[in-house]
Amino acid sequence: MRNITDEEINFYLKQDPDCVNYAVGLHPWRFYSACFVKEIQGSYHNLLTGLPLELVIEMIKEVE
């Protein structure tokens, strides 16, 4: 994580998790926490879904 200010933390905590989606299906503030990320080390998919897809695919290939 990058260093974040108290103002940013307070803004994030005040966001309504059930906010109405825009026509495209995404509410921009729903992903506000992404701006706190400075860098990712390791599996991007593991970070987002809790499942390292790269590893799972390799394991499936070995079984086939």
N, C-alpha and C positions, 0 to 999 in steps of 0.2 A: 504494500500500500504506500501511496505517497503521503506526505504530511498534509493533514486537512485541518481547516480552521474550525473553531467552535461554531462559527456562523454556518458553515457547510453542514456540520453535524446536526445542528438544530433544524436547518431547512430540511434535511433528509428525514429526520424523525417526525416532522410535522406532515409529511406527505400522506395522503389518503390511499391505502393499498387497494381500495375498491373503486378508485377513480374511473370515470366513464372513459371508454376508449374512443379515440378519434376514428374517422371514417376508414382510415387505412388499417385499423385494428391495433394500433399501438399508441399508448400515451407516453409522450417524451419523458415525463418525470418518473415513470415506472422503471426506467433504466438509469436514473441519476447516479446510483451507486457505482456504475461502471467508470465514472470519471475519477473515482478514488484509486483505481488500479494503476500502478506504475509499470509493472511488468509481470509476465506470466512465465514461470519455469515449470516444465513438465507438460503433461497432457492438457490441452485446451478443453477437450471434451470431458475429461475427468473433473475439471474445475466447474464446468457448466452443468453437467448432468450427474456427476458422481460415478461415471462409468468410463474408463479409458478405452474408447472405441478402437483405437489403433491396436491395443493389446488384444482385445476381444477378437478382432478380425484375424489377427495373426494366429490366435489359438484355434479358431474355426478352420482356418486353412490347414493347420497341422492335423486335425482330426479327419478331414476329408480324404 
